[in-house]
Amino acid sequence: MEIGAVFSPAGDWPAIVRAARVAEDGGLASIGFWDHYHSERPEWAYVAGWSAYGALAALTSRIRLVLMVLCRLNYTLG
């Protein structure tokens, strides 16, 4: 069995990095984010999932990054 963590919604980037490193060092298999903001609480802080994936890929070495929600309708192609 593999265990992962979901970091969403979250807006404190230093805390996200610390949590990702703790998850990786602690042996968790994966971490995930929503790819877009979707909440009834717009006042909540939020780090965009795609940006977080790219940055965390550079800051971690083993842990898998898992797409929690992938919504094409929120992005303009081209």
C-alpha positions as CSV (number, residue, x, y, z in Angstrom):
1,M,0.0,0.0,0.0
2,E,1.2,3.5,-0.8
3,I,0.2,6.6,1.0
4,G,0.2,10.2,-0.3
5,A,-0.9,13.7,0.8
6,V,-3.1,16.4,-0.8
7,F,-2.0,20.0,-0.2
8,S,-5.1,22.0,-1.3
9,P,-6.2,24.7,-1.1
10,A,-3.0,26.3,0.3
11,G,-1.4,29.7,-0.2
12,D,1.7,29.6,2.0
13,W,4.5,28.6,-0.4
14,P,7.2,28.1,2.2
15,A,4.9,25.9,4.2
16,I,4.1,23.9,1.1
17,V,7.8,23.3,0.4
18,R,8.4,22.2,4.0
19,A,5.4,19.9,3.8
20,A,6.6,18.4,0.6
21,R,10.1,17.8,2.0
22,V,8.6,16.2,5.1
23,A,6.4,14.0,3.0
24,E,9.3,12.9,0.9
25,D,11.7,12.4,3.8
26,G,8.9,10.6,5.7
27,G,8.5,8.0,2.9
28,L,5.1,9.1,1.5
29,A,4.6,8.0,-2.1
30,S,3.0,11.1,-3.6
31,I,1.6,14.6,-3.1
32,G,-1.1,16.3,-5.0
33,F,-2.7,19.7,-5.7
34,W,-5.8,20.8,-7.4
35,D,-4.8,22.3,-10.8
36,H,-7.2,25.2,-10.4
37,Y,-8.9,27.2,-7.7
38,H,-12.4,26.0,-7.1
39,S,-13.9,27.0,-3.8
40,E,-16.9,28.6,-2.2
41,R,-14.3,30.6,-0.1
42,P,-12.5,33.0,-2.5
43,E,-10.8,34.7,0.4
44,W,-8.7,31.6,1.0
45,A,-5.2,31.9,-0.2
46,Y,-4.2,29.6,-3.0
47,V,-1.1,28.5,-4.9
48,A,-1.9,27.4,-8.5
49,G,-1.4,23.6,-8.9
50,W,0.5,23.7,-12.2
51,S,3.0,26.2,-10.8
52,A,3.4,24.2,-7.7
53,Y,4.0,21.0,-9.6
54,G,6.8,22.5,-11.6
55,A,8.5,24.1,-8.6
56,L,8.1,21.0,-6.4
57,A,9.5,18.8,-9.2
58,A,12.7,20.9,-9.0
59,L,12.8,20.8,-5.2
60,T,12.1,17.1,-4.6
61,S,13.8,14.0,-6.0
62,R,11.6,10.9,-5.3
63,I,8.1,11.7,-4.4
64,R,5.5,11.5,-7.2
65,L,3.4,14.5,-8.0
66,V,-0.3,13.6,-8.6
67,L,-2.9,15.6,-10.5
68,M,-5.9,15.8,-8.2
69,V,-8.2,17.6,-10.6
70,L,-7.4,18.3,-14.3
71,C,-9.9,20.8,-15.8
72,R,-9.1,21.7,-19.4
73,L,-11.9,24.3,-19.5
74,N,-9.9,26.6,-17.2
75,Y,-7.0,27.0,-19.7
76,T,-6.8,28.6,-23.2
77,L,-5.0,26.5,-25.7
78,G,-2.5,27.9,-28.1
